[in-house]
Amino acid sequence: MVGAMLSSRSPAAPSLRTTNVARLQQGIHDVLVVGGGINGAVAAACLSARGARVAFVDRSDFASFTSQQSSNLAWGGIKYMESFEFALVRKLCMSRNHLIRSYPSTVREIRFYVMHEKGFRHGLWKLALGTWFYWLIGNFFTKKPRLLPMRTIAKEEPILELKGSDGGFEYSDAYLHDNDARFVWNFVRGALDHGCIAANYVEVSEAKRESDGLWHAVGRDSLTGETFPIRAKVLLNACGPFVDALNTKNGAKTDHKHVFSKGIHLIVNRLTPHQRVLTFFADDGRLFFVIPMGPRTCIGTTDTRVDDPQTAVTAEDRRFVLENINKRLKLDKPLTEADIIAERCGVRPLAVSTKGGASTDWMQMSRKHVVEVDEAKKQMSIFGGKLTDCLNVGEEVAAIVEKLGISLPFPKARWYGEPADDVRDSFFHQARLMDLDQRTSSTSSEPLSTRLWRRYGAQAFDLLEAIRADPTSADVLIEGAEYLRCEIELAARREMIVKLDDFLRRRSKIALVLRRDAIQNAPGLREACRLFFGSDAEAKIAEYFGDSATPLRNPSPSVGSESPSTFEAAS
């Protein structure tokens, strides 16, 4: 059996993944979803909840490319009002509102505090009135916008440099309390819970539609090199920036293609205590943000056209972001490269017509998604898209799959959102009876029960049960990271963690808010790795840290400039 071969050759692979790699080659799947970003994840979650037999793979980890590099914002696209795409703005605002209602613990309203510079291409009053129109388009769902006189700004955000400004305005959108990749993973987990056969680190090296009416794909386990067949009735190409590459490999002709916009963010120590997004227009006229991230601040982004989806932060990128932020904030001393804790860099895949080319003004190019269908071959390709619109993508894909002849036995099944209020209330009632919140760290920004519910939803009941059976399960394993032993054990069983980066960067955001040396010296890291990887723990640590990964003895609880509290909100 292939499953046995994989187990013997890759003993560190989580049992869930090993089992699913073996199951991928068994039987005929209704839909094969290729690509584990937000588009693939919502498609797999929706289809599996509605009764389709779904196979779902990504050649790396889930959400390991574009979907881990966003601004963590779920916004209604106010910038598209400038290009008069009011229908798109309306759709995105409704999607944002739906996300907030569906994920009240995770997707939350946040205020955008916008500075206006004299001489900008649009006047202050015009933009301020635009926010009221934006509020109207969004069905008055959020708090009211307001105009910000200079004296108000100076009082509320003294960090802002007012020289050259004539005031500002404030409006609302939404942000992810956790990171974007964790949000994507929760859709993957939902798909698994509904019977989807999902596996990370599985590449589809080729796929052809044969005379029997089925797609015959060749899957390749990236960890072992083993190849195996996958058969499906419908192929969904959700490879994000690599959609065009897979279509070319399959010989598919499409009416759309991707062009790429590179965006970067720099993460530094927290610049302002207020939980709002400071918003500017950068020197090149594009939106520029200062975004709260727990104990840190995320600044950016760039919007640079590139030809290759494989990108990296350049010295010019850093200089652009640092120059723009230093010019617009009154800091004790200017930010330099030495202040950068972590970086994000990714491309936005933008859908353009192959017939019309990509001659659209780059600053006005739409970020809307397109699902293109080849009915004869029963193939779909998703171009573009935004996190804000993800629920619509799942519903749209399901409707198309039905038109392609795949029966969905449970067409009204709810496949997204947090558990019902009575389930949530039951969890918090049990947590109170256990005095769970008495275990909350003094540096934590929220009670322990709230954090566990936000991270795991109904799975948090398993954590309560583990703590009842063994109170030491509630001990903090990674000091300051607010990760309990039972959470690490749950993640090892259910979150398909194959590499250390899967946990540090995607299931959590520890790698975004801590310097690498602080992570390497964190007490409990090796014990966590032993739970994840067993006897391969040291090898996985060496894989992540490279030559600097030397075994540590008696690590101190605080290393360098990082205090234990800096792990706060690192999940």
C-alpha positions as CSV (number, residue, x, y, z in Angstrom):
1,M,0.0,0.0,0.0
2,V,1.2,3.5,-0.8
3,G,0.1,4.7,2.7
4,A,2.4,2.1,4.2
5,M,5.3,3.2,2.0
6,L,4.8,6.8,2.9
7,S,4.6,6.0,6.6
8,S,7.9,4.1,6.4
9,R,9.7,6.7,4.4
10,S,8.4,9.7,6.2
11,P,7.8,8.8,9.8
12,A,7.5,12.4,10.9
13,A,4.5,13.1,8.6
14,P,1.4,13.6,10.7
15,S,-1.0,10.6,10.6
16,L,-3.8,12.7,9.2
17,R,-1.8,13.7,6.2
18,T,-0.3,10.2,5.7
19,T,-3.8,8.7,5.7
20,N,-5.2,11.3,3.2
21,V,-2.3,10.9,0.8
22,A,-3.2,7.3,0.6
23,R,-6.9,8.0,0.2
24,L,-6.3,10.5,-2.7
25,Q,-5.6,7.6,-5.1
26,Q,-8.6,5.6,-4.1
27,G,-11.9,5.7,-6.0
28,I,-13.2,8.6,-8.1
29,H,-13.6,12.1,-6.6
30,D,-16.3,14.5,-7.8
31,V,-14.0,17.4,-7.7
32,L,-10.2,17.7,-7.5
33,V,-9.3,21.2,-6.1
34,V,-5.7,22.1,-6.9
35,G,-4.3,25.1,-4.8
36,G,-4.7,25.6,-1.1
37,G,-5.0,29.4,-0.9
38,I,-8.3,31.2,0.1
39,N,-10.0,30.4,-3.2
40,G,-9.3,26.7,-3.0
41,A,-10.0,26.5,0.7
42,V,-13.5,28.0,0.4
43,A,-14.3,25.9,-2.7
44,A,-13.3,22.7,-0.9
45,A,-15.2,23.7,2.3
46,C,-18.4,24.6,0.4
47,L,-18.4,21.6,-1.9
48,S,-17.6,19.0,0.8
49,A,-20.3,20.4,3.2
50,R,-22.9,20.1,0.5
51,G,-22.0,16.5,-0.2
52,A,-19.5,16.4,-3.0
53,R,-16.5,14.0,-2.8
54,V,-13.6,16.4,-2.8
55,A,-9.9,15.9,-3.2
56,F,-7.9,19.0,-2.2
57,V,-4.1,19.4,-2.5
58,D,-1.4,22.1,-2.4
59,R,2.2,21.6,-3.5
60,S,3.4,23.3,-0.4
61,D,1.5,24.1,2.8
62,F,-2.0,25.5,2.7
63,A,-2.1,29.3,2.5
64,S,1.7,29.4,2.0
65,F,1.8,31.9,-0.9
66,T,-0.4,34.9,-1.6
67,S,-2.9,34.0,1.2
68,Q,-0.2,34.5,3.9
69,Q,0.9,37.9,2.6
70,S,-2.1,40.1,2.8
71,S,-2.7,43.2,5.0
72,N,-5.1,41.1,7.2
73,L,-7.8,43.5,6.2
74,A,-11.3,42.6,5.0
75,W,-12.4,45.8,3.4
76,G,-15.1,46.9,1.1
77,G,-12.9,48.4,-1.6
78,I,-13.3,52.1,-1.0
79,K,-10.5,52.7,-3.4
80,Y,-12.6,51.4,-6.3
81,M,-15.0,54.3,-5.9
82,E,-12.3,56.4,-7.6
83,S,-12.8,54.3,-10.8
84,F,-16.6,54.4,-10.3
85,E,-16.9,50.6,-9.8
86,F,-19.8,51.1,-7.5
87,A,-21.3,47.7,-8.1
88,L,-18.1,46.0,-7.1
89,V,-17.9,48.3,-4.0
90,R,-21.4,47.4,-3.1
91,K,-20.7,43.7,-3.5
92,L,-17.5,43.9,-1.4
93,C,-19.2,45.9,1.4
94,M,-22.0,43.3,1.6
95,S,-19.3,40.6,1.7
96,R,-17.5,42.4,4.5
97,N,-20.7,42.8,6.5
98,H,-21.4,39.1,6.0
99,L,-17.9,38.1,7.2
100,I,-18.3,40.3,10.4
101,R,-21.7,38.7,11.2
102,S,-20.4,35.2,10.4
103,Y,-17.1,35.5,12.3
104,P,-17.7,37.9,15.2
105,S,-14.7,36.6,17.1
106,T,-12.3,36.8,14.2
107,V,-13.4,39.4,11.7
108,R,-13.9,42.7,13.5
109,E,-14.8,46.3,12.6
110,I,-11.8,48.7,12.8
111,R,-11.6,52.4,12.2
112,F,-9.4,53.8,9.3
113,Y,-7.9,57.2,10.3
114,V,-7.0,58.9,7.1
115,M,-4.6,61.9,6.8
116,H,-5.1,64.3,3.8
117,E,-2.2,66.2,2.4
118,K,-2.6,69.6,0.8
119,G,-2.5,69.5,-3.0
120,F,-3.6,65.9,-3.2
121,R,-5.5,65.0,-6.4
122,H,-8.8,64.9,-4.6
123,G,-9.8,67.6,-2.0
124,L,-10.5,66.8,1.7
125,W,-14.2,67.5,1.5
126,K,-14.6,65.4,-1.6
127,L,-13.0,62.4,0.0
128,A,-14.8,62.9,3.3
129,L,-18.1,63.0,1.5
130,G,-17.0,59.8,-0.3
131,T,-16.8,58.0,3.0
132,W,-20.4,58.9,3.8
133,F,-21.4,57.5,0.4
134,Y,-19.3,54.4,1.1
135,W,-21.2,54.1,4.4
136,L,-24.5,54.3,2.6
137,I,-23.4,51.7,0.0
138,G,-22.5,49.4,2.9
139,N,-26.1,49.7,4.3
140,F,-25.0,51.8,7.3
141,F,-23.6,48.6,8.8
142,T,-20.5,50.1,10.5
143,K,-20.0,53.2,12.6
144,K,-20.6,56.6,11.0
145,P,-17.7,58.3,9.2
146,R,-16.5,61.6,10.6
147,L,-14.4,64.6,9.5
148,L,-11.2,65.1,11.4
149,P,-10.1,68.8,12.0
150,M,-6.5,69.4,12.7
151,R,-7.0,69.9,16.4
152,T,-8.8,66.6,16.7
153,I,-6.0,64.7,15.0
154,A,-3.4,66.4,17.2
155,K,-5.3,65.3,20.3
156,E,-6.3,61.8,19.3
157,E,-3.1,60.7,17.4
158,P,-0.2,63.0,18.4
159,I,2.2,60.7,16.6
160,L,0.9,62.0,13.3
161,E,3.0,64.6,11.5
162,L,0.5,67.4,10.6
163,K,2.9,69.6,8.6
164,G,1.5,69.7,5.0
165,S,-1.9,68.4,6.0
166,D,-5.3,70.2,6.1
167,G,-7.1,67.6,8.1
168,G,-8.5,64.1,7.7
169,F,-11.5,61.8,8.0
170,E,-12.4,58.5,9.6
171,Y,-14.4,55.5,8.4
172,S,-14.8,51.8,9.2
173,D,-13.9,48.5,7.5
174,A,-12.8,45.2,9.0
175,Y,-9.7,43.3,9.9
176,L,-8.7,39.7,10.9
177,H,-7.9,39.3,14.6
178,D,-5.7,36.4,13.7
179,N,-3.5,36.2,10.6
180,D,-4.8,35.5,7.1
181,A,-3.3,32.1,6.8
182,R,-5.0,30.9,10.0
183,F,-8.3,32.1,8.6
184,V,-7.7,30.0,5.5
185,W,-6.7,27.0,7.6
186,N,-10.1,27.1,9.3
187,F,-11.8,26.6,6.0
188,V,-9.4,23.7,5.3
189,R,-10.3,22.2,8.7
190,G,-14.0,22.7,7.9
191,A,-13.6,20.8,4.6
192,L,-11.8,18.0,6.4
193,D,-14.6,17.8,9.0
194,H,-17.1,17.3,6.1
195,G,-15.2,14.4,4.6
196,C,-12.8,16.2,2.2
197,I,-9.6,14.4,1.5
198,A,-7.1,17.2,1.8
199,A,-3.3,17.0,1.9
200,N,-0.6,19.6,1.9
201,Y,2.8,19.1,0.2
202,V,1.2,17.2,-2.7
203,E,1.9,18.6,-6.2
204,V,-0.3,17.8,-9.3
205,S,2.5,17.3,-11.8
206,E,0.1,16.7,-14.7
207,A,-3.6,16.3,-15.4
208,K,-5.4,15.2,-18.5
209,R,-9.1,14.5,-19.3
210,E,-9.2,11.0,-20.8
211,S,-11.8,9.3,-23.0
212,D,-13.6,7.8,-20.0
213,G,-14.7,11.4,-19.1
214,L,-12.5,11.7,-16.0
215,W,-9.6,13.8,-15.1
216,H,-6.5,11.7,-14.6
217,A,-4.0,13.6,-12.5
218,V,-0.6,12.6,-11.2
219,G,0.0,13.5,-7.6
220,R,3.5,13.8,-6.2
221,D,4.3,13.7,-2.5
222,S,6.8,16.4,-2.1
223,L,8.2,14.8,1.1
224,T,8.9,11.4,-0.3
225,G,8.9,11.9,-4.1
226,E,6.3,9.1,-4.5
227,T,3.8,9.6,-7.4
228,F,0.3,8.3,-7.5
229,P,-2.9,8.7,-9.6
230,I,-5.8,10.9,-8.7
231,R,-9.1,10.6,-10.6
232,A,-11.9,13.2,-10.6
233,K,-14.9,14.2,-12.6
234,V,-14.2,17.9,-12.4
235,L,-10.9,19.8,-12.1
236,L,-10.8,23.1,-10.2
237,N,-7.6,25.2,-10.8
238,A,-7.3,27.4,-7.7
239,C,-3.6,27.9,-7.9
240,G,-3.7,31.6,-7.4
241,P,-0.7,33.2,-9.1
242,F,0.1,29.8,-10.7
243,V,-3.3,29.3,-12.4
244,D,-1.9,30.2,-15.8
245,A,1.0,27.8,-15.4
246,L,-1.2,24.8,-14.6
247,N,-3.6,25.7,-17.5
248,T,-0.6,25.8,-19.8
249,K,0.6,22.4,-18.6
250,N,-2.9,21.0,-19.2
251,G,-3.3,22.7,-22.6
252,A,-6.3,24.7,-21.4
253,K,-7.2,27.9,-23.3
254,T,-8.7,30.7,-21.2
255,D,-10.2,34.1,-21.8
256,H,-8.3,35.5,-18.8
257,K,-4.8,35.5,-17.4
258,H,-3.0,37.0,-14.5
259,V,-0.8,40.0,-14.1
260,F,1.0,40.6,-10.8
261,S,1.2,43.4,-8.3
262,K,3.9,43.0,-5.6
263,G,3.0,44.2,-2.1
264,I,5.3,44.2,0.9
265,H,4.8,45.0,4.6
266,L,7.4,45.7,7.3
267,I,6.6,44.7,10.9
268,V,8.1,46.8,13.7
269,N,7.4,47.5,17.4
270,R,4.0,49.0,18.1
271,L,4.0,52.6,17.1
272,T,0.7,53.7,18.6
273,P,-1.5,52.2,21.4
274,H,-4.7,52.8,19.5
275,Q,-6.5,50.0,17.8
276,R,-7.0,51.8,14.5
277,V,-5.5,51.8,11.0
278,L,-3.6,54.9,10.3
279,T,-4.0,55.6,6.6
280,F,-2.1,57.9,4.2
281,F,-1.6,58.4,0.6
282,A,2.1,57.5,-0.1
283,D,4.4,59.7,-2.3
284,D,3.2,57.8,-5.4
285,G,-0.5,58.4,-4.6
286,R,-1.4,54.9,-3.4
287,L,-2.9,54.0,-0.1
288,F,-0.4,53.4,2.7
289,F,-1.3,51.8,6.0
290,V,-0.1,51.5,9.6
291,I,-1.9,48.5,10.9
292,P,-2.1,47.2,14.5
293,M,-0.8,43.7,15.0
294,G,-1.0,42.9,18.7
295,P,2.3,44.1,20.2
296,R,3.5,45.1,16.8
297,T,2.7,47.4,13.9
298,C,2.5,46.4,10.2
299,I,3.4,49.1,7.8
300,G,3.0,49.2,4.0
301,T,2.2,48.4,1.3
302,T,3.8,48.8,-2.0
303,D,1.9,48.2,-5.3
304,T,4.6,47.3,-7.9
305,R,3.9,45.6,-11.2
306,V,6.1,42.5,-11.6
307,D,6.2,39.7,-14.2
308,D,7.1,36.8,-11.9
309,P,5.0,35.7,-8.9
310,Q,8.2,34.7,-7.1
311,T,9.2,37.9,-5.4
312,A,11.3,39.1,-2.5
313,V,11.6,42.3,-0.5
314,T,14.3,44.5,-2.0
315,A,16.4,47.3,-0.5
316,E,14.3,49.7,-2.6
317,D,11.1,48.3,-1.1
318,R,12.3,48.8,2.4
319,R,13.5,52.3,1.6
320,F,10.1,53.3,0.1
321,V,8.2,52.1,3.1
322,L,10.6,53.5,5.7
323,E,10.8,56.9,3.9
324,N,7.0,57.2,3.7
325,I,6.4,56.2,7.3
326,N,9.1,58.5,8.7
327,K,7.8,61.4,6.7
328,R,4.3,61.0,8.1
329,L,4.9,60.1,11.8
330,K,6.6,62.1,14.5
331,L,8.9,59.5,16.0
332,D,11.6,59.9,18.7
333,K,14.0,58.6,16.1
334,P,13.3,57.5,12.5
335,L,12.7,53.9,11.8
336,T,15.6,52.1,10.2
337,E,16.1,48.6,8.8
338,A,17.4,47.6,12.3
339,D,13.8,48.1,13.6
340,I,12.3,45.6,11.2
341,I,11.2,42.4,13.1
342,A,9.7,40.6,10.1
343,E,8.7,41.2,6.5
344,R,5.8,40.1,4.3
345,C,6.1,40.0,0.5
346,G,3.7,38.6,-1.9
347,V,1.9,39.2,-5.2
348,R,-1.7,40.0,-5.9
349,P,-2.9,38.0,-8.9
350,L,-5.0,40.4,-11.0
351,A,-7.4,39.0,-13.6
352,V,-7.3,40.6,-17.0
353,S,-8.8,39.6,-20.3
354,T,-6.5,37.9,-22.8
355,K,-8.5,39.7,-25.6
356,G,-8.2,43.2,-24.1
357,G,-4.6,42.9,-22.8
358,A,-3.5,44.5,-19.6
359,S,-3.4,48.1,-20.7
360,T,-5.7,49.3,-17.9
361,D,-4.2,52.0,-15.7
362,W,-2.3,50.1,-13.1
363,M,-3.6,52.3,-10.2
364,Q,-7.2,51.7,-11.3
365,M,-7.0,48.0,-12.1
366,S,-9.8,46.0,-10.4
367,R,-9.1,43.2,-7.9
368,K,-12.3,41.4,-8.6
369,H,-12.3,37.6,-9.3
370,V,-13.4,35.6,-12.3
371,V,-14.4,32.0,-12.4
372,E,-13.9,30.7,-15.9
373,V,-15.5,27.4,-17.0
374,D,-14.7,25.0,-19.8
375,E,-18.0,23.0,-19.7
376,A,-16.8,20.4,-22.3
377,K,-13.7,19.5,-20.3
378,K,-15.4,20.1,-16.9
379,Q,-12.7,22.4,-15.7
380,M,-12.8,25.6,-13.8
381,S,-10.1,28.3,-13.2
382,I,-10.3,31.0,-10.6
383,F,-8.6,34.2,-11.5
384,G,-7.9,37.1,-9.0
385,G,-10.0,37.5,-5.9
386,K,-9.9,39.1,-2.5
387,L,-10.2,37.7,1.0
388,T,-13.2,39.9,1.6
389,D,-15.1,38.1,-1.2
390,C,-14.2,34.6,-0.3
391,L,-17.7,33.4,0.8
392,N,-19.1,34.4,-2.6
393,V,-16.3,32.4,-4.3
394,G,-17.3,29.3,-2.5
395,E,-21.0,29.7,-3.4
396,E,-20.2,30.5,-7.0
397,V,-18.0,27.4,-7.4
398,A,-20.7,25.2,-5.9
399,A,-23.3,26.5,-8.3
400,I,-21.1,25.9,-11.3
401,V,-20.2,22.3,-10.1
402,E,-23.9,21.5,-10.1
403,K,-24.3,22.8,-13.6
404,L,-21.5,20.5,-14.6
405,G,-23.5,17.5,-13.5
406,I,-22.2,16.9,-10.0
407,S,-25.1,16.3,-7.5
408,L,-24.8,18.1,-4.2
409,P,-27.1,16.3,-1.8
410,F,-27.1,19.1,0.8
411,P,-27.6,22.3,-1.2
412,K,-28.5,24.4,1.8
413,A,-25.8,23.2,4.1
414,R,-24.0,26.0,6.0
415,W,-20.3,25.6,5.4
416,Y,-18.9,28.7,7.1
417,G,-19.2,30.9,10.2
418,E,-18.7,30.4,13.9
419,P,-20.8,27.9,15.8
420,A,-24.3,28.9,16.9
421,D,-24.8,31.1,19.9
422,D,-26.0,28.2,22.1
423,V,-22.8,26.2,21.4
424,R,-20.7,29.3,22.2
425,D,-22.7,29.9,25.4
426,S,-22.2,26.3,26.4
427,F,-18.5,26.6,26.0
428,F,-18.2,29.7,28.1
429,H,-20.4,28.2,30.8
430,Q,-18.2,25.2,31.1
431,A,-15.1,27.4,31.1
432,R,-16.5,29.4,34.0
433,L,-17.3,26.2,36.0
434,M,-13.7,25.2,35.5
435,D,-12.4,28.7,36.5
436,L,-10.4,28.6,33.2
437,D,-9.9,32.3,33.0
438,Q,-8.0,32.2,36.3
439,R,-5.2,30.7,34.3
440,T,-5.0,33.7,32.0
441,S,-1.5,35.3,31.8
442,S,-1.1,38.7,33.4
443,T,0.3,40.0,30.1
444,S,-2.6,38.7,28.0
445,S,-4.9,41.1,26.1
446,E,-7.9,38.8,26.5
447,P,-9.2,36.0,28.8
448,L,-8.0,32.5,28.1
449,S,-11.6,31.2,27.4
450,T,-12.1,34.0,24.8
451,R,-8.8,33.2,23.1
452,L,-9.5,29.4,22.9
453,W,-12.9,30.0,21.5
454,R,-11.6,32.5,18.9
455,R,-8.9,30.1,17.7
456,Y,-10.8,26.8,17.7
457,G,-14.5,27.3,17.9
458,A,-16.3,24.1,18.7
459,Q,-12.9,22.2,18.8
460,A,-12.2,24.2,22.0
461,F,-14.5,21.7,23.8
462,D,-11.8,19.1,23.2
463,L,-9.3,21.4,25.0
464,L,-11.6,21.7,28.0
465,E,-11.9,17.9,28.2
466,A,-8.1,17.6,28.0
467,I,-7.7,20.0,30.9
468,R,-10.3,18.2,33.0
469,A,-8.5,14.9,32.5
470,D,-5.0,16.5,33.1
471,P,-4.8,20.0,34.5
472,T,-1.2,20.2,33.4
473,S,-2.5,20.3,29.9
474,A,-3.3,24.0,30.6
475,D,0.3,24.8,31.3
476,V,1.8,27.3,28.8
477,L,4.2,25.3,26.7
478,I,5.8,28.2,24.7
479,E,6.4,30.8,27.3
480,G,4.8,34.2,26.4
481,A,3.3,32.7,23.2
482,E,0.1,31.9,25.1
483,Y,0.1,28.4,23.6
484,L,-1.0,25.7,26.0
485,R,0.3,22.1,26.0
486,C,-3.2,20.9,25.0
487,E,-3.3,23.3,22.0
488,I,0.0,22.0,20.7
489,E,-1.3,18.4,21.1
490,L,-4.5,19.4,19.2
491,A,-2.5,21.0,16.5
492,A,-0.3,18.0,16.1
493,R,-3.3,15.8,15.7
494,R,-5.6,18.0,13.5
495,E,-3.7,20.7,11.8
496,M,-1.5,18.8,9.4
497,I,1.8,20.5,10.5
498,V,4.6,19.0,8.4
499,K,7.3,21.7,8.9
500,L,8.0,24.1,11.7
501,D,7.1,27.1,9.4
502,D,3.6,25.6,9.0
503,F,3.0,26.3,12.7
504,L,5.1,29.5,13.3
505,R,4.0,31.3,10.2
506,R,0.6,30.0,9.2
507,R,-1.3,28.2,12.0
508,S,0.0,31.0,14.2
509,K,1.7,34.4,13.5
510,I,4.6,33.9,15.9
511,A,7.1,34.3,13.1
512,L,5.6,37.7,12.2
513,V,5.9,39.2,15.6
514,L,9.1,37.8,17.0
515,R,12.7,37.9,15.7
516,R,14.1,34.6,14.7
517,D,16.6,34.5,17.6
518,A,13.8,35.0,20.1
519,I,11.9,32.2,18.6
520,Q,14.9,29.9,18.6
521,N,15.6,30.6,22.2
522,A,11.9,30.4,23.3
523,P,11.4,28.0,26.3
524,G,9.3,25.1,25.3
525,L,10.0,25.3,21.5
526,R,11.7,22.0,21.4
527,E,9.0,20.3,23.5
528,A,6.4,21.6,21.0
529,C,8.5,20.3,18.2
530,R,8.7,16.9,19.8
531,L,4.9,16.8,20.0
532,F,4.7,17.9,16.3
533,F,7.5,15.8,14.8
534,G,8.5,13.1,17.3
535,S,12.1,11.9,16.8
536,D,12.5,14.3,13.8
537,A,12.1,17.4,16.0
538,E,15.8,18.4,15.9
539,A,15.9,17.9,12.1
540,K,12.8,20.1,11.6
541,I,14.3,22.8,13.8
542,A,17.5,22.7,11.8
543,E,15.5,22.8,8.6
544,Y,13.8,26.0,9.8
545,F,16.7,27.9,11.4
546,G,19.5,26.6,9.1
547,D,23.1,26.7,10.3
548,S,22.1,28.7,13.4
549,A,20.0,25.8,14.8
550,T,22.2,24.5,17.6
551,P,20.8,22.6,20.5
552,L,20.2,24.8,23.5
553,R,20.8,24.0,27.1
554,N,18.9,25.8,29.9
555,P,17.6,28.7,27.7
556,S,16.8,31.8,29.6
557,P,13.1,32.9,29.7
558,S,13.9,36.3,28.1
559,V,16.4,36.6,25.2
560,G,17.7,39.8,23.8
561,S,15.2,42.7,23.7
562,E,12.2,40.3,23.6
563,S,10.2,40.0,26.8
564,P,7.8,37.2,27.4
565,S,4.9,39.5,26.8
566,T,6.0,40.1,23.2
567,F,4.4,36.8,22.3
568,E,1.0,38.4,23.2
569,A,-1.3,38.0,20.2
570,A,1.3,35.9,18.5
571,S,-1.4,33.4,17.6
